[in-house]
Amino acid sequence: MKTSRSLAGELVRRASDCSPRRGRRSPSPGRRPGLRERENSTFDRSNGPTIRRGCRERLARWAVSFRCRPHSQGDALGWANQGPSAQKRLPCAPITNSTQRGGQVRRLNIRRGISILEVLVSLFVLSVGVLGVAALIPLGKLAMLEVEKSDRTGACGRAALREVKVRRMLDPSNWTNTSFTGNVFVIDPLGVSKIGTSIGPLTRISLNNVNANDFFWQDDLAYARPEDATAAAGRANGERPMPMPGRANQVADGNFSWFLMVAASPGEANAGLAWDQRRQFTVSAVVCYKRLFDNSGTKPGEKYISGGVTCDDDIGYGGIGIEFSVPLVVEVKRNEWVLLTTSKQSTWYRVVGIGTDGSGTTRMSLVGPDWYGGGKDGSASLVIVEGVTGVYTTTIQRDADGIWAK
């Protein structure tokens, strides 16, 4: 805030700026002033021009706006003509929030801070931003879990296909049952021990000399450190105990498990060869996350739809579309894996779309390998296994020669 002394100095400076000494030549004695000088100046016969008329009026209005004495515009005009000596003695009050234009006093909105309304609006905008950032935290965590699940699913599927070759799981001498019919069967020791010997229309078998728990993926590790991880012997001189290396126990979480679906090659299947005479197989490693080994209750681990499944065509490229002639009583979601099977073909597909048409018929779009198994006549079946996260298919040639066959 300006003081009275500084305001008086400001008045003096403005008065000096309006005086004819700044860049204006005073008329010589005895010479009549020009037209511009007569219009812009108030002439005194003895002292010459004192101040310009327009500047004098602005200076008077400025003095009145700062409540300087004299407070009227007429007195201010007289004060402006008194010269710098009178102007320096002019007492002035502090600046107020009013000014005068055209003879009227107008209030000025001189703000010294912000209002409470602006504070509340700012807090609202800030809270919206903070809540938006907070909402991203669980979404990011969920995305990280999905990425981790997908990565471990791929690793488990590749490991399962290696286990098939290393442990010779396609050798009929290692099967617990070879008397089943059909060209497709399932190797699932966990399912045999906890559910049964069939999965939909397919036969489920186990393996000799193989522990069922080996079909849990052992690389899904969790580290459990014992309670006392320090050295048994004390340390001298107050040295802090250090954790003992190698004391952590490697324990698998057991969230991932797998089983195999084995199909004979079409040529050998059409030839009617026995299983011990077949050499080429199409193997699908089915990876599950937290598989439910219970078919009882309202949410069974395995759901089987044996009738009312019709394919759009007998042949499909890159997948097939199906429809259900009966109401679908089981819950199927997008990105789930289902097993579509007929007497000619059994293939795993991923659901990319599901919905009902105008007539109330449920339709489903499946994507995956080419379909050539028919089913347009409604003879197809659908098997849904809870928790399937990935299916990895390859062709494996069984090695019947050498030391492994002895």
C-alpha positions in Angstrom: 0.0 0.0 0.0 1.3 3.4 -0.9 1.9 6.0 1.8 0.9 9.7 1.8 4.5 10.7 1.1 4.8 8.4 -1.9 1.4 9.6 -3.3 2.5 13.2 -3.0 5.6 12.3 -4.9 3.5 10.6 -7.6 1.4 13.8 -7.9 4.5 15.9 -8.3 6.0 13.6 -10.9 2.8 13.7 -13.0 2.5 17.4 -12.6 6.1 17.8 -13.8 5.4 15.5 -16.8 2.5 17.8 -17.8 4.6 21.0 -17.5 5.8 22.8 -20.6 9.4 22.1 -19.7 9.4 18.6 -21.1 10.2 19.0 -24.8 8.1 22.2 -25.3 9.6 25.6 -26.1 8.2 28.5 -24.1 7.2 31.5 -26.2 9.7 34.3 -26.2 8.7 37.5 -24.3 6.7 39.8 -26.4 5.6 37.0 -28.8 2.0 35.9 -29.0 1.5 32.2 -28.5 0.5 30.0 -31.4 -2.9 28.4 -31.9 -1.8 25.0 -30.4 -0.3 26.8 -27.4 -3.5 28.8 -26.9 -5.6 25.7 -27.0 -3.5 23.4 -24.8 -2.3 26.0 -22.3 -3.6 28.4 -19.7 -1.7 31.6 -20.1 -0.6 33.9 -17.3 0.6 37.3 -18.5 3.3 37.5 -15.9 4.5 33.9 -15.6 3.7 32.4 -19.0 1.9 29.1 -19.6 1.7 27.0 -16.4 0.2 23.6 -17.5 -1.7 22.2 -20.5 -5.4 22.2 -20.2 -6.1 18.5 -21.1 -3.2 17.3 -18.9 -4.4 19.6 -16.1 -7.9 18.0 -16.1 -6.5 14.5 -16.1 -4.2 15.4 -13.2 -7.1 16.9 -11.2 -9.2 13.8 -11.7 -6.3 11.6 -10.7 -5.9 13.7 -7.5 -9.6 13.4 -6.6 -9.5 9.6 -7.2 -6.8 9.3 -4.5 -8.8 11.5 -2.1 -6.2 14.2 -2.0 -7.1 17.6 -0.7 -8.8 19.6 -2.1 -11.5 16.9 -2.8 -13.5 18.7 -5.5 -12.5 18.9 -9.1 -12.6 22.7 -9.1 -10.3 22.9 -6.1 -8.1 20.3 -7.7 -7.8 22.5 -10.9 -6.8 25.4 -8.7 -4.3 23.2 -6.9 -2.9 22.0 -10.2 -2.2 25.7 -11.2 -0.4 26.5 -8.0 2.9 24.9 -9.1 5.2 22.3 -7.7 5.7 24.1 -4.3 2.0 23.7 -3.5 1.8 20.2 -4.9 4.6 19.0 -2.6 2.7 20.2 0.5 -0.5 18.3 -0.6 -1.5 15.7 2.0 -2.9 12.5 0.4 -4.8 9.6 1.8 -4.0 6.0 0.9 -5.4 4.4 -2.3 -9.0 3.3 -2.1 -11.1 1.2 -4.4 -12.9 4.1 -6.1 -12.2 6.3 -9.0 -14.0 9.1 -10.8 -14.8 9.2 -14.5 -17.2 11.7 -16.1 -18.1 13.2 -12.7 -19.2 9.8 -11.3 -17.4 7.7 -8.7 -17.0 4.1 -9.8 -16.0 1.3 -7.4 -13.0 -0.9 -8.4 -12.8 -4.6 -7.5 -9.3 -4.7 -6.1 -9.0 -8.3 -4.9 -6.4 -9.2 -2.2 -6.9 -13.0 -2.5 -9.1 -15.9 -3.6 -12.7 -16.6 -2.5 -13.9 -19.8 -0.7 -15.9 -20.8 -3.9 -12.7 -20.9 -5.9 -11.0 -23.0 -3.2 -14.0 -25.5 -3.3 -13.9 -25.7 -7.1 -10.2 -26.3 -7.0 -10.6 -29.1 -4.4 -13.3 -30.7 -6.5 -11.2 -30.8 -9.6 -8.2 -32.1 -7.6 -10.3 -34.8 -6.0 -11.5 -36.0 -9.4 -8.0 -36.3 -10.6 -6.9 -38.2 -7.5 -9.8 -40.6 -7.8 -9.0 -41.2 -11.4 -5.4 -42.1 -10.5 -6.6 -44.3 -7.6 -8.9 -46.2 -10.0 -6.0 -47.1 -12.2 -4.2 -49.0 -9.4 -6.5 -52.1 -9.2 -6.8 -52.1 -13.0 -3.1 -52.1 -13.4 -2.8 -54.9 -10.8 -5.4 -57.0 -12.7 -3.6 -56.4 -16.0 -0.3 -57.5 -14.4 -1.9 -60.7 -13.1 -3.4 -61.5 -16.5 0.0 -61.0 -18.2 1.7 -63.2 -15.6 -0.9 -65.9 -16.1 -0.5 -65.8 -19.9 3.3 -66.0 -19.6 3.2 -69.0 -17.2 0.6 -70.7 -19.3 2.9 -70.6 -22.3 5.8 -71.9 -20.3 3.7 -74.7 -18.8 2.4 -75.8 -22.2 5.9 -76.0 -23.7 7.1 -77.9 -20.7 4.2 -80.4 -21.0 5.0 -81.2 -24.6 8.6 -81.8 -23.6 7.5 -84.2 -20.9 5.5 -86.2 -23.5 8.7 -87.0 -25.4 11.0 -87.4 -22.4 8.7 -89.7 -20.4 7.4 -91.6 -23.5 3.8 -90.9 -22.7 2.7 -92.0 -26.2 4.0 -95.5 -25.7 0.9 -97.8 -25.2 2.9 -99.9 -22.7 2.8 -97.0 -20.3 -1.0 -96.6 -20.5 -3.3 -98.0 -17.9 -6.0 -98.8 -20.4 -5.7 -99.7 -24.1 -9.1 -101.4 -24.7 -11.0 -98.2 -25.4 -12.6 -97.4 -28.7 -12.3 -94.3 -30.9 -9.4 -92.4 -32.3 -9.2 -89.7 -29.6 -8.5 -90.1 -25.9 -7.3 -88.1 -22.9 -4.2 -88.7 -20.7 -5.2 -87.1 -17.4 -4.0 -88.9 -14.2 -5.3 -86.0 -12.0 -8.8 -86.3 -13.6 -8.8 -90.1 -13.3 -7.9 -90.0 -9.6 -10.3 -87.1 -8.7 -13.2 -87.1 -11.2 -13.5 -90.3 -13.3 -12.5 -92.2 -16.4 -14.4 -90.2 -18.9 -14.5 -86.6 -20.0 -17.6 -86.0 -22.1 -17.6 -88.6 -24.9 -13.9 -89.3 -24.6 -12.1 -91.9 -22.6 -9.7 -90.7 -19.9 -6.7 -92.8 -18.9 -3.7 -92.6 -16.6 -0.1 -93.7 -16.9 1.9 -96.4 -15.3 4.8 -95.5 -12.9 3.8 -91.8 -13.0 2.7 -89.8 -10.0 -0.5 -87.8 -10.6 1.0 -84.8 -8.9 3.6 -84.6 -11.7 0.9 -83.1 -13.8 1.0 -80.0 -11.6 3.5 -77.6 -13.0 6.4 -77.6 -10.6 8.0 -74.3 -11.9 5.2 -72.2 -10.3 7.4 -71.6 -7.3 6.7 -69.8 -4.1 9.5 -69.2 -1.6 8.9 -70.1 2.1 11.6 -69.1 4.5 11.7 -70.8 7.9 11.0 -68.8 11.0 14.6 -69.0 12.3 16.8 -67.9 9.4 19.8 -66.9 11.5 22.9 -68.8 12.5 22.7 -71.1 15.5 25.9 -69.9 17.0 26.1 -66.4 18.5 28.4 -63.7 17.1 31.0 -61.9 19.1 31.5 -58.1 19.5 27.8 -57.4 19.0 27.9 -58.3 15.3 24.4 -58.5 13.8 23.2 -62.0 12.8 22.9 -62.6 9.1 20.4 -64.9 7.2 21.8 -68.3 6.4 22.2 -68.9 2.7 20.4 -71.8 1.1 17.8 -72.1 3.9 14.8 -71.3 1.6 12.6 -74.2 0.6 11.3 -74.3 -3.0 7.6 -75.0 -3.0 5.3 -74.9 -6.0 2.0 -73.0 -5.7 0.1 -75.7 -7.6 -2.0 -73.2 -9.5 -1.2 -74.6 -12.9 -1.9 -78.1 -14.1 -2.1 -79.8 -17.4 -3.5 -82.8 -19.3 -3.1 -84.2 -22.8 -5.6 -84.9 -25.6 -4.2 -87.4 -28.1 -5.6 -88.0 -31.5 -4.4 -90.6 -34.1 -3.4 -89.4 -37.5 -6.2 -89.6 -40.1 -4.3 -92.1 -42.3 -3.6 -94.5 -39.5 -7.1 -94.1 -38.1 -8.7 -95.0 -41.4 -6.4 -98.0 -41.8 -7.8 -99.4 -38.5 -4.4 -100.0 -37.0 -4.0 -101.0 -33.3 -2.6 -98.4 -30.9 0.7 -100.1 -30.5 1.1 -100.1 -34.3 0.5 -96.3 -34.7 3.4 -94.0 -34.9 2.1 -90.4 -35.5 -0.2 -88.5 -33.1 -1.6 -85.1 -32.8 -1.1 -84.0 -29.1 -2.8 -81.1 -27.5 -1.4 -79.9 -24.1 -4.3 -78.3 -22.2 -3.1 -75.9 -19.4 -5.5 -75.1 -16.6 -5.2 -72.4 -13.9 -6.8 -73.4 -10.5 -8.7 -76.3 -12.1 -11.7 -77.4 -10.2 -11.6 -81.2 -9.6 -15.3 -81.5 -8.6 -18.3 -82.2 -10.8 -20.8 -82.0 -8.0 -22.7 -78.8 -7.0 -24.1 -76.0 -9.1 -20.7 -75.2 -10.7 -19.1 -78.4 -11.8 -15.5 -78.5 -13.0 -16.4 -80.2 -16.2 -19.6 -79.5 -18.2 -20.8 -81.6 -21.0 -23.5 -80.6 -23.6 -24.3 -83.9 -25.5 -27.1 -82.8 -27.8 -28.6 -79.9 -29.6 -25.2 -78.5 -30.9 -25.3 -77.7 -34.6 -22.4 -76.4 -36.7 -23.0 -73.8 -39.3 -21.3 -76.0 -41.9 -19.5 -79.3 -42.2 -16.2 -77.5 -43.0 -14.8 -74.3 -41.4 -11.6 -72.5 -42.0 -10.0 -70.9 -38.9 -12.9 -71.9 -36.7 -16.6 -72.6 -36.9 -19.9 -71.1 -35.7 -22.3 -73.2 -33.7 -25.8 -72.8 -32.4 -27.8 -74.5 -29.7 -31.3 -75.8 -30.4 -32.0 -76.1 -26.7 -31.5 -73.4 -24.0 -27.9 -73.2 -22.8 -28.0 -74.0 -19.1 -24.3 -73.6 -18.5 -22.4 -70.3 -18.4 -19.9 -69.7 -21.1 -17.9 -66.5 -21.4 -15.8 -65.0 -24.0 -12.1 -66.1 -24.3 -12.9 -69.4 -22.6 -11.8 -72.7 -24.2 -14.3 -75.4 -25.3 -13.8 -78.8 -26.8 -16.0 -79.4 -29.9 -16.2 -83.1 -30.8 -17.9 -85.4 -33.3 -17.2 -88.9 -34.4 -14.8 -87.5 -37.0 -12.9 -84.8 -35.1 -12.3 -83.4 -31.6 -10.7 -79.9 -31.4 -10.2 -77.2 -28.8 -11.5 -73.8 -29.8 -11.5 -70.4 -28.1 -14.8 -68.5 -27.7 -14.7 -65.1 -29.4 -18.4 -64.3 -29.4 -21.7 -65.5 -27.8 -25.2 -64.2 -27.9 -28.8 -64.8 -29.0 -30.5 -64.0 -32.2 -34.0 -62.6 -32.8 -35.6 -66.0 -32.4 -33.9 -66.6 -29.0 -31.4 -69.2 -30.3 -28.0 -69.0 -28.7 -25.1 -68.7 -31.1 -21.4 -69.0 -30.5 -18.4 -68.1 -32.6 -15.2 -70.3 -32.2 -11.8 -69.6 -33.5 -8.9 -72.1 -33.9 -7.9 -74.8 -36.3 -9.8 -75.7 -39.4 -12.9 -77.8 -38.9 -13.7 -80.7 -41.0 -15.7 -82.9 -38.6 -19.2 -82.3 -39.9 -21.9 -81.6 -37.3 -24.3 -79.7 -39.5 -26.9 -82.3 -38.7 -26.8 -81.5 -35.0 -24.6 -84.4 -33.9 -21.8 -82.3 -32.4 -21.0 -82.2 -28.6 -19.4 -79.6 -26.5 -17.1 -80.1 -23.4 -16.2 -77.2 -21.1 -13.4 -77.6 -18.6 -13.3 -74.9 -15.9 -10.0 -73.0 -15.7 -8.5 -73.7 -19.1 -6.1 -70.9 -20.0 -4.3 -72.2 -23.1 -4.1 -75.2 -25.5 -0.8 -76.0 -27.4 -1.0 -78.5 -30.2 1.8 -80.3 -32.1 2.4 -83.4 -34.0 4.7 -86.0 -32.4 6.3 -89.0 -34.0 6.5 -91.9 -31.6 10.0 -93.5 -31.5 9.6 -97.3 -31.4 13.2 -98.2 -32.2 16.4 -98.2 -30.2 17.0 -98.6 -26.5 13.7 -96.9 -25.5 11.6 -99.7 -27.1 13.4 -102.4 -25.0 
